[in-house]
Amino acid sequence: MSATAPLPRRIAAEFTGTAALVAVVIGSGIQASALSRDTAVALLANSLASAIGLGLLVTLLGPLSGAHLNPVVTLVAWWDGRSGGDGIGWRGGLAYVVAQTAGAISGAVLAEAMFGREPGVFATQVRAGGHLLVGEVVATAGLVLVIQGLGRIGRARLVPAAVAAYIAAAIWFTSSGSFANPAGTVGRAFSDSFAGIAPVSLPGFVAAQLAGGVLGIVLSVVLYGPTRAREAQVTSINTPFRAAS
């Protein structure tokens, strides 16, 4: 999704959007665990709220900043730019990542405050084990493949709904619960709640997410070809329609 706003507004959009996303994830987790003692019901409520919130935020902020809300998505956008497609420069990308991380922490603190909990308390829920890291690789690779795939077949308008649907599914089918977002993962370390993750678990999860991002890029190239080649193919397919219009 192409960004059209000046850089300061794009940074503000990334900060606000990531803060809102993490507030939705953590807030719905707190609410769900308070209303139900059944973990499956709580997870269902949390996954639906998170997916709906993500879809709305991508729809709302996409025209401003591209609605990355995730350092891995920004990394992929930077790679796209270097490969000849629409992308983002390294300075803009770095600013995005800083804004996303600060926004995620702010969103966690906000969610805690909304529910009358003490803000700034670190999570104690340790998420360790190789199987969870494999789950994060799979979750993040799938997210990147959804975004890249839709963009390369000319269906970028479907990204908000598709990403929301994918995350809703991945929360259930991955062992890790599909964090799939380094900034969001850092933010969730600031909430000792249903959706939290202990700081000690951050290095492994973030490394797995970055690896998943790279895997997603590789899969998109294998399936759809290099960006430049794919764009040339789409242009050649669409040329007769442009000429006839």
C-alpha positions as MATLAB code, in Angstrom:
seq = 'MSATAPLPRRIAAEFTGTAALVAVVIGSGIQASALSRDTAVALLANSLASAIGLGLLVTLLGPLSGAHLNPVVTLVAWWDGRSGGDGIGWRGGLAYVVAQTAGAISGAVLAEAMFGREPGVFATQVRAGGHLLVGEVVATAGLVLVIQGLGRIGRARLVPAAVAAYIAAAIWFTSSGSFANPAGTVGRAFSDSFAGIAPVSLPGFVAAQLAGGVLGIVLSVVLYGPTRAREAQVTSINTPFRAAS';
ca = [
       0.000    0.000    0.000;
       1.636    3.243   -1.134;
       2.292    6.049    1.338;
       1.478    9.587    0.238;
       1.907   11.802    3.324;
       5.067   13.793    4.236;
       7.540   11.899    6.436;
       6.583   13.567    9.767;
       2.935   12.636    9.246;
       3.907    9.115    8.226;
       5.979    8.724   11.392;
       3.064   10.014   13.467;
       0.768    7.522   11.723;
       3.144    4.634   12.446;
       3.452    5.641   16.108;
      -0.295    6.088   16.547;
      -1.232    2.968   14.620;
       1.208    0.694   16.433;
       0.145    2.127   19.805;
      -3.494    1.500   18.946;
      -2.763   -2.022   17.698;
      -0.918   -3.044   20.871;
      -3.601   -1.422   23.024;
      -6.210   -3.512   21.201;
      -4.221   -6.739   21.577;
      -3.443   -6.241   25.259;
      -6.737   -4.600   26.201;
      -8.831   -7.331   24.600;
      -6.631   -9.944   26.284;
      -7.181   -8.369   29.709;
     -10.913   -8.094   29.093;
     -11.230  -11.620   27.741;
      -9.333  -13.235   30.613;
     -11.413  -11.251   33.115;
     -14.725  -12.321   31.576;
     -13.926  -15.986   30.948;
     -11.959  -18.625   32.819;
     -11.915  -20.738   29.658;
      -8.588  -20.135   27.910;
     -10.000  -21.118   24.510;
     -12.848  -18.613   24.797;
     -10.441  -15.905   25.941;
      -8.120  -16.627   23.019;
     -11.025  -16.545   20.573;
     -12.132  -13.141   21.839;
      -8.565  -11.828   21.836;
      -7.860  -13.085   18.307;
     -11.061  -11.620   16.851;
     -10.545   -8.222   18.482;
      -6.883   -8.142   17.404;
      -7.683   -9.072   13.797;
     -10.544   -6.599   13.486;
      -8.465   -3.828   15.037;
      -5.538   -4.553   12.720;
      -7.740   -4.546    9.622;
      -9.305   -1.219   10.580;
      -5.938    0.395   11.319;
      -4.401   -0.765    8.027;
      -7.444    0.569    6.143;
      -7.349    3.897    7.965;
      -3.601    4.560    7.952;
      -2.555    2.797    4.750;
      -3.001    5.909    2.577;
      -0.830    7.915    4.994;
       2.159    5.743    5.859;
       1.461    2.403    4.225;
       0.346    1.199    7.678;
       3.383   -0.987    8.293;
       2.894   -1.017   12.098;
       5.597   -3.679   12.156;
       9.406   -3.487   11.648;
       9.341   -6.657    9.538;
       6.869   -5.055    7.113;
       9.120   -1.989    7.001;
      12.119   -4.232    6.287;
      10.213   -5.780    3.388;
       9.281   -2.316    2.082;
      12.962   -1.300    2.234;
      13.891   -4.459    0.323;
      11.209   -3.654   -2.265;
      12.736   -0.211   -2.778;
      16.193   -1.667   -3.335;
      14.733   -4.204   -5.772;
      13.175   -1.580   -7.996;
       9.637   -1.557   -6.628;
       7.742    0.817   -4.365;
       9.578    0.952   -1.060;
      11.159    3.094    1.607;
      14.679    4.439    2.090;
      16.815    3.360    5.020;
      16.424    6.680    6.846;
      12.660    6.582    6.556;
      12.686    2.903    7.480;
      14.729    3.559   10.609;
      12.352    6.364   11.613;
       9.415    3.986   11.098;
      10.962    1.307   13.324;
      11.689    3.781   16.124;
       8.130    5.153   15.912;
       6.651    1.645   15.868;
       8.629    0.530   18.916;
       7.824    3.674   20.892;
       4.185    3.366   19.864;
       4.013   -0.273   20.933;
       5.346    0.506   24.401;
       2.960    3.455   24.696;
       0.041    1.264   23.633;
       0.905   -1.314   26.309;
       1.075    1.347   29.012;
      -2.235    2.804   27.800;
      -3.977   -0.579   27.890;
      -2.774   -1.221   31.424;
      -3.960    2.214   32.541;
      -7.382    1.775   30.911;
      -8.054   -1.313   33.010;
      -6.843    0.221   36.271;
      -3.645   -1.805   36.345;
      -0.218   -0.488   37.246;
       1.462    0.677   34.005;
       5.019   -0.270   33.229;
       5.070   -3.658   34.968;
       7.029   -6.194   32.938;
       5.374   -9.414   31.829;
       6.242  -12.600   33.687;
       4.885  -15.070   31.112;
       7.964  -16.814   29.726;
       7.472  -18.078   26.185;
      10.408  -20.392   25.580;
      11.124  -23.454   23.492;
      12.239  -24.155   19.964;
       8.720  -25.073   18.861;
       7.501  -21.563   19.730;
      10.311  -20.002   17.712;
       9.406  -22.196   14.746;
       5.848  -20.933   15.155;
       7.060  -17.329   14.991;
       9.089  -18.012   11.848;
       6.032  -19.541   10.188;
       3.675  -16.789   11.360;
       5.924  -13.964   10.158;
       6.820  -15.625    6.854;
       3.127  -16.131    6.127;
       2.333  -12.505    6.915;
       5.032  -11.268    4.543;
       3.901  -13.676    1.837;
       0.291  -12.452    2.094;
       1.344   -8.813    1.742;
       3.874   -9.442   -1.021;
       1.682  -11.870   -2.908;
      -1.333   -9.572   -3.064;
       0.854   -6.649   -4.076;
       2.493   -8.588   -6.887;
      -0.725   -9.875   -8.392;
      -2.262   -6.411   -8.411;
      -4.658   -6.956   -5.503;
      -3.123   -4.666   -2.893;
      -6.585   -3.332   -2.023;
      -7.303   -6.663   -0.370;
      -4.365   -6.340    2.035;
      -6.305   -4.931    5.045;
      -8.887   -7.714    5.029;
      -6.391  -10.418    4.080;
      -3.871   -9.465    6.755;
      -6.615   -9.332    9.390;
      -7.894  -12.759    8.333;
      -4.400  -14.234    8.284;
      -3.539  -12.962   11.768;
      -6.850  -14.260   13.144;
      -6.008  -17.699   11.750;
      -2.309  -17.640   12.662;
      -3.059  -16.863   16.311;
      -4.700  -20.286   16.357;
      -2.600  -22.411   14.013;
       0.876  -21.383   15.224;
       2.369  -22.660   18.466;
       3.556  -19.174   19.443;
       0.219  -17.394   19.040;
       1.548  -15.378   16.096;
       3.173  -12.288   17.568;
       4.837  -11.770   14.142;
       5.863   -8.201   14.980;
       9.128   -7.201   16.731;
       7.776   -3.828   17.891;
       4.534   -5.356   19.104;
       6.495   -8.066   20.916;
       8.587   -5.460   22.740;
       5.422   -3.568   23.660;
       3.749   -6.694   25.025;
       6.694   -7.181   27.397;
       5.345   -4.124   29.253;
       2.116   -5.888   30.213;
       1.887   -8.724   32.711;
      -1.346   -9.968   31.194;
      -2.869  -12.661   28.992;
      -1.097  -11.236   25.918;
       2.222  -10.469   27.603;
       5.671  -11.913   27.034;
       8.514  -11.853   29.553;
      11.531   -9.723   28.550;
      13.758  -12.798   28.729;
      11.800  -14.261   25.792;
      12.236  -11.196   23.550;
      15.593  -12.017   21.866;
      14.433  -15.396   20.613;
      11.056  -14.155   19.413;
      12.476  -11.097   17.622;
      15.206  -13.184   15.962;
      12.595  -15.710   14.803;
      10.412  -12.922   13.422;
      13.298  -11.427   11.456;
      14.164  -14.870   10.111;
      10.524  -15.336    9.153;
      10.559  -12.001    7.353;
      13.547  -13.067    5.276;
      11.896  -16.416    4.557;
       8.735  -14.617    3.455;
      10.746  -12.491    1.023;
      12.467  -15.576   -0.394;
       9.148  -17.358   -0.833;
       7.639  -14.341   -2.588;
      10.551  -14.222   -5.023;
      10.331  -17.975   -5.675;
       6.568  -17.854   -6.246;
       6.182  -14.505   -8.027;
       9.640  -13.659   -9.339;
      11.778  -10.583   -8.656;
       9.898   -7.310   -8.143;
      11.154   -5.696  -11.341;
      10.304   -8.721  -13.447;
       6.874   -8.990  -11.874;
       6.144   -5.282  -12.446;
       7.207   -5.581  -16.083;
       4.903   -8.556  -16.522;
       1.937   -6.728  -14.964;
       2.655   -3.673  -17.145;
       2.718   -5.764  -20.309;
      -0.532   -7.476  -19.362;
      -2.282   -4.187  -18.655;
      -0.980   -2.246  -21.671;
      -3.772   -3.311  -24.086;
      -6.413   -2.268  -21.564;
      -4.758    1.122  -21.081;
      -4.572    1.655  -24.819;
      -8.227    0.776  -25.291;
      -9.428    3.104  -22.540;
];
